[in-house]
Amino acid sequence: MQRGIAMVFQSYALYPHMTVYENIAFPLRVEKLPRAEVDRRVHAAAKVLQLEPRLQHRPGMLSGGQRQRVAIGRAIVRQPKIFLFDEPLSNLDAALRSEMRIELMELHKRPGSTMIYVTHDQVEAMTMADKIVVLDAGVIARVGSPLQLYHKPDNLFVAGFIGSPKMNFINGNVTSADGETVKVDLGELGTIALPRQSKAINGQSVTLGIRPEHLTLDNSDFALTITPKIVEHLGIHTVSYANLPAGENFVALFEGDPKVAEGQPTKMGFAIHQVHLFDEKGLAVY
């Protein structure tokens, strides 16, 4: 407590015999703050977390999401220098999750407020972070800003992790690499020429990556015919799911409600400059 660190656990860690008010106030009482200051901070946190009607309830009377909000409130009232969050929004419903994400972002903007936030939710990572540390089996795979990781992934793991839906991967072989242009044979999908310098080597097996949101139904640098097996019409977006001839999953995300139907061959394409290329070790070479 003297170090100015507050942690929110995924498992709540509340005192079951105390009310919501007492749980939130507990760290302030330990610090022996005046009663009026404790009351002010608790009610301020409860208002932000929509817990005012629950202040006299005990944890056993709350839902999982409400318990998690109490745990967040207990950290907020301390006004620490560093917050440690372990997936604090995982038990909230979608609407409240979005609201709490905004509240935590506002909290992060306060002077001297540093947050270390663990999450598997890409939306939380991309919207809340100044810097993301991507871990792969306990090893740091990449460190950078959200847009750096999105636009310039260093490896297959980061490329597949950042972005929703995840990046499409197509296996291929380099048939030519002269320092200025790289040609990749994609089997039945044809050969694509990438007019940029690359670390790719002639004859090397590679993986081409293209994000679902970069696919279009208009004229593009490279086109392929895809037969969707599932199409989701979401109003603002349309998402199609298919399999390529070699068996790879292939997802396309289009704005609005274009004419894409299940079982109907559809010509899709993408711009060359939006392509990513990875070598046999999964490292970016283009």
C-alpha positions as CSV (number, residue, x, y, z in Angstrom):
1,M,0.0,0.0,0.0
2,Q,2.9,2.4,0.7
3,R,4.2,1.8,-2.8
4,G,1.1,3.4,-4.3
5,I,0.0,0.3,-6.2
6,A,-3.5,-1.1,-6.5
7,M,-4.5,-4.3,-8.2
8,V,-7.8,-5.6,-9.6
9,F,-7.9,-9.4,-9.7
10,Q,-10.0,-11.4,-12.2
11,S,-11.4,-13.4,-9.3
12,Y,-12.8,-10.3,-7.4
13,A,-11.1,-11.1,-4.0
14,L,-13.9,-9.4,-2.0
15,Y,-14.6,-9.7,1.7
16,P,-17.9,-11.7,1.8
17,H,-18.9,-10.5,5.3
18,M,-18.6,-6.8,4.3
19,T,-21.1,-4.7,2.4
20,V,-20.2,-3.1,-1.0
21,Y,-19.6,0.2,0.8
22,E,-17.2,-1.5,3.4
23,N,-15.3,-3.4,0.7
24,I,-14.6,-0.2,-1.3
25,A,-13.8,1.8,1.8
26,F,-11.6,-0.9,3.4
27,P,-8.2,0.3,1.9
28,L,-9.0,3.9,2.9
29,R,-9.8,2.9,6.4
30,V,-6.4,1.1,6.6
31,E,-4.8,4.3,5.5
32,K,-6.8,6.0,8.3
33,L,-8.3,8.7,6.2
34,P,-11.0,11.0,7.7
35,R,-14.5,9.5,7.6
36,A,-15.8,12.3,5.4
37,E,-13.1,11.7,2.9
38,V,-13.7,8.0,2.9
39,D,-17.4,8.6,2.3
40,R,-16.8,11.1,-0.5
41,R,-14.4,8.8,-2.4
42,V,-16.7,5.7,-2.0
43,H,-19.8,7.5,-3.3
44,A,-17.8,9.0,-6.2
45,A,-16.5,5.6,-7.2
46,A,-20.0,4.0,-6.7
47,K,-21.5,6.6,-9.0
48,V,-19.0,5.9,-11.8
49,L,-19.5,2.2,-11.4
50,Q,-23.3,2.3,-11.2
51,L,-23.2,0.7,-7.7
52,E,-25.0,3.4,-5.6
53,P,-28.2,1.2,-5.2
54,R,-25.9,-1.7,-4.0
55,L,-23.8,0.0,-1.4
56,Q,-25.5,-1.8,1.5
57,H,-25.5,-5.2,-0.2
58,R,-23.0,-8.0,0.5
59,P,-21.1,-9.7,-2.4
60,G,-23.2,-12.8,-2.2
61,M,-26.2,-10.7,-3.3
62,L,-24.4,-9.4,-6.4
63,S,-24.0,-10.7,-9.9
64,G,-20.5,-11.5,-11.2
65,G,-20.3,-8.2,-13.1
66,Q,-21.3,-6.2,-10.0
67,R,-18.7,-8.0,-7.9
68,Q,-16.1,-7.1,-10.5
69,R,-17.2,-3.4,-10.4
70,V,-16.8,-3.5,-6.6
71,A,-13.2,-4.8,-7.0
72,I,-12.5,-2.0,-9.5
73,G,-14.0,0.6,-7.2
74,R,-11.8,-0.6,-4.3
75,A,-8.7,0.1,-6.5
76,I,-10.0,3.5,-7.8
77,V,-10.7,5.0,-4.4
78,R,-7.1,4.6,-3.4
79,Q,-5.9,7.0,-6.2
80,P,-2.7,5.0,-6.6
81,K,0.3,5.8,-8.8
82,I,0.1,2.4,-10.6
83,F,-2.9,0.2,-11.4
84,L,-2.5,-3.5,-12.1
85,F,-5.5,-4.9,-13.9
86,D,-5.9,-8.7,-14.5
87,E,-8.7,-8.9,-17.1
88,P,-11.0,-6.7,-15.0
89,L,-13.9,-6.5,-17.5
90,S,-14.1,-10.2,-18.4
91,N,-17.2,-10.8,-16.3
92,L,-19.2,-7.8,-17.5
93,D,-22.0,-7.8,-20.2
94,A,-21.2,-6.1,-23.5
95,A,-22.9,-2.8,-22.8
96,L,-21.3,-2.3,-19.4
97,R,-18.0,-3.6,-20.7
98,S,-17.9,-0.7,-23.2
99,E,-18.9,1.9,-20.6
100,M,-16.3,0.7,-18.1
101,R,-13.6,0.7,-20.8
102,I,-14.3,4.4,-21.4
103,E,-14.2,5.0,-17.6
104,L,-10.9,3.3,-17.3
105,M,-9.5,5.3,-20.2
106,E,-10.6,8.5,-18.5
107,L,-8.9,7.2,-15.3
108,H,-5.7,6.6,-17.3
109,K,-5.7,10.2,-18.5
110,R,-5.3,11.5,-14.9
111,P,-1.8,12.9,-14.2
112,G,0.5,10.4,-12.7
113,S,-1.8,7.4,-13.3
114,T,0.0,4.4,-14.8
115,M,-1.8,1.2,-15.8
116,I,-0.5,-2.3,-16.5
117,Y,-3.5,-4.1,-18.0
118,V,-3.7,-7.8,-18.9
119,T,-6.3,-8.8,-21.4
120,H,-7.1,-11.3,-24.2
121,D,-9.6,-8.9,-25.7
122,Q,-8.2,-7.2,-28.8
123,V,-10.6,-4.3,-28.6
124,E,-9.5,-3.5,-25.1
125,A,-5.8,-3.7,-26.1
126,M,-6.2,-1.6,-29.2
127,T,-8.4,1.1,-27.7
128,M,-6.9,1.5,-24.2
129,A,-3.2,1.0,-24.7
130,D,-0.4,3.5,-25.4
131,K,1.9,0.5,-25.7
132,I,1.1,-3.2,-26.2
133,V,3.4,-6.1,-25.1
134,V,2.3,-9.2,-26.9
135,L,3.2,-12.5,-25.1
136,D,3.5,-15.8,-26.9
137,A,3.9,-18.7,-24.5
138,G,5.4,-16.4,-21.9
139,V,7.9,-14.9,-24.4
140,I,7.6,-11.3,-25.6
141,A,6.7,-11.5,-29.3
142,R,6.4,-7.7,-30.0
143,V,6.3,-4.4,-28.2
144,G,4.8,-1.3,-29.8
145,S,1.9,1.0,-30.2
146,P,-1.5,-0.5,-31.3
147,L,-1.2,0.8,-34.8
148,Q,2.4,-0.3,-35.1
149,L,1.4,-3.8,-34.3
150,Y,-1.6,-3.6,-36.7
151,H,0.2,-2.2,-39.7
152,K,3.7,-3.7,-39.2
153,P,3.5,-7.1,-37.4
154,D,7.0,-8.6,-37.0
155,N,5.8,-12.2,-37.1
156,L,2.9,-14.6,-37.8
157,F,1.8,-14.7,-34.2
158,V,1.4,-11.0,-33.8
159,A,-0.2,-10.7,-37.2
160,G,-2.8,-13.3,-36.3
161,F,-3.4,-12.0,-32.8
162,I,-3.9,-8.3,-33.6
163,G,-7.1,-7.6,-35.6
164,S,-10.6,-9.0,-35.6
165,P,-11.4,-11.0,-37.6
166,K,-7.9,-12.3,-37.7
167,M,-5.6,-11.9,-40.7
168,N,-6.0,-14.4,-43.5
169,F,-2.9,-16.6,-44.2
170,I,-2.2,-18.2,-47.6
171,N,0.7,-20.7,-48.1
172,G,2.9,-20.2,-51.1
173,N,6.4,-20.5,-52.6
174,V,8.8,-17.8,-53.8
175,T,9.4,-18.3,-57.5
176,S,11.5,-15.2,-58.1
177,A,13.2,-12.7,-55.8
178,D,15.5,-10.2,-57.6
179,G,15.7,-7.5,-54.9
180,E,13.0,-5.3,-56.5
181,T,10.2,-7.8,-57.1
182,V,9.1,-10.9,-55.3
183,K,6.9,-13.4,-57.1
184,V,4.9,-15.9,-55.0
185,D,3.1,-18.9,-56.3
186,L,-0.1,-19.4,-54.4
187,G,-1.1,-22.7,-56.1
188,E,-4.6,-22.7,-57.6
189,L,-5.0,-19.0,-56.7
190,G,-2.3,-18.0,-59.1
191,T,1.0,-16.0,-58.8
192,I,1.3,-12.6,-57.1
193,A,4.1,-10.2,-57.8
194,L,5.1,-7.9,-54.9
195,P,7.0,-4.9,-56.3
196,R,9.0,-4.1,-53.2
197,Q,12.4,-5.0,-51.7
198,S,12.1,-8.1,-49.5
199,K,14.2,-10.5,-47.5
200,A,12.5,-13.4,-49.2
201,I,14.7,-16.0,-51.0
202,N,14.0,-17.7,-54.2
203,G,12.5,-21.2,-53.6
204,Q,11.5,-20.4,-50.0
205,S,8.2,-21.4,-48.6
206,V,6.3,-18.4,-47.4
207,T,3.0,-17.3,-45.9
208,L,1.1,-14.4,-47.4
209,G,-1.1,-12.4,-45.1
210,I,-4.1,-10.1,-45.9
211,R,-6.5,-8.7,-43.5
212,P,-10.3,-9.4,-44.0
213,E,-11.1,-5.6,-43.9
214,H,-8.6,-5.0,-46.8
215,L,-10.6,-7.2,-49.2
216,T,-12.9,-5.4,-51.7
217,L,-15.4,-6.3,-54.4
218,D,-14.1,-3.6,-56.6
219,N,-11.2,-3.8,-59.1
220,S,-8.0,-4.6,-57.2
221,D,-4.3,-5.3,-57.9
222,F,-4.9,-9.0,-57.2
223,A,-8.2,-10.8,-57.5
224,L,-9.5,-14.3,-56.6
225,T,-12.8,-16.1,-56.7
226,I,-14.2,-17.2,-53.3
227,T,-17.3,-19.2,-52.6
228,P,-18.6,-18.2,-49.1
229,K,-20.0,-21.0,-46.9
230,I,-21.3,-18.7,-44.2
231,V,-22.3,-15.0,-44.5
232,E,-23.1,-12.7,-41.6
233,H,-25.1,-9.6,-42.3
234,L,-24.5,-7.2,-39.4
235,G,-25.9,-4.0,-40.9
236,I,-22.7,-1.9,-40.6
237,H,-20.6,-4.8,-41.8
238,T,-20.9,-8.1,-43.8
239,V,-18.6,-10.9,-43.0
240,S,-18.1,-14.0,-45.2
241,Y,-16.4,-17.2,-44.3
242,A,-14.9,-19.6,-46.8
243,N,-12.2,-22.2,-47.4
244,L,-9.4,-21.8,-50.0
245,P,-8.5,-24.7,-52.4
246,A,-5.6,-25.7,-50.1
247,G,-8.0,-25.8,-47.1
248,E,-7.0,-22.4,-45.4
249,N,-9.8,-20.5,-43.7
250,F,-10.6,-17.3,-45.5
251,V,-12.6,-14.4,-44.0
252,A,-13.7,-11.2,-45.8
253,L,-15.2,-8.1,-44.1
254,F,-17.1,-5.6,-46.2
255,E,-18.7,-2.3,-45.2
256,G,-22.5,-2.2,-45.4
257,D,-24.6,-4.9,-47.0
258,P,-23.0,-5.8,-50.4
259,K,-24.2,-8.6,-52.6
260,V,-22.4,-11.6,-51.1
261,A,-24.3,-14.8,-50.7
262,E,-23.6,-18.3,-49.3
263,G,-22.7,-20.8,-52.0
264,Q,-22.3,-18.1,-54.7
265,P,-18.8,-17.6,-56.2
266,T,-17.7,-14.0,-55.6
267,K,-14.8,-12.2,-57.0
268,M,-12.7,-10.5,-54.3
269,G,-9.4,-8.7,-54.4
270,F,-6.9,-6.6,-52.5
271,A,-4.2,-4.0,-53.0
272,I,-0.6,-5.1,-53.2
273,H,0.6,-2.6,-50.7
274,Q,-1.6,-4.2,-48.0
275,V,0.0,-7.6,-48.3
276,H,2.2,-9.1,-45.6
277,L,4.7,-11.8,-46.2
278,F,6.3,-14.2,-43.7
279,D,9.2,-16.7,-44.1
280,E,9.3,-20.3,-42.9
281,K,10.2,-19.2,-39.4
282,G,7.1,-17.0,-39.3
283,L,9.2,-13.7,-39.4
284,A,8.1,-10.8,-41.6
285,V,10.1,-10.5,-44.8
286,Y,7.9,-7.9,-46.6
